[in-house]
Amino acid sequence: AVAARRGSVRLLERLEHLRPEMEGWCRQPLEKCDGLAALRYPTGAFYRTHRDASGHAGPLGLHRRAVSVVVFVNSGGGHASAEFSGGSLRLHELVDGEEGGLDVWPEAGTLVAFPSWLLHEVTMVERGERYSLVAWLMAAEPPSPTRLGRTE
């Protein structure tokens, strides 16, 4: 438990170090990330296509999520050290008119950050277990779709 806590602290420190760069690409000030969630996907598990941010204010503050962060804890897919198969992080809407999305294949230690409004999913884990850590950086003030480069 102590090693996991130290790892979490190091990851939060790394996110704080990256925050100015993320503020640049999302064009707004972000609050300091103060927590992580650990996710386990056993064989057969997936996460349906969704957005991490909401366009409507609510008690959970989903409307303030600006940047989503995923850190892969173990490797999958075609990596030599693969502990599972399937379970890619699929990002949609990266290119206008795009079909299918871009699959990011988990490699232990890899950090992926993307706008929280981006449509994404985790494909089905076909064998083994997939582990990841997730976090969200919140907008210092409620974001506007225009500021995020998105109009709806």
Salt bridges, closest charged atoms under 4 A:
GLU16 OE2 - ARG19 NH2 2.49
GLU23 OE2 - ARG19 NH1 3.80
GLU31 OE2 - ARG64 NH2 2.40
ASP52 OD1 - HIS50 NE2 3.13
ASP52 OD1 - HIS120 NE2 3.34
GLU93 OE1 - ARG51 NH1 2.88
ASP103 OD1 - ARG90 NE 2.61
GLU107 OE1 - HIS79 ND1 3.86
GLU121 OE2 - HIS92 NE2 2.73
GLU129 OE2 - ARG40 NH2 2.55
GLU141 OE2 - ARG147 NH2 3.25
GLU152 OE2 - ARG150 NH2 1.85
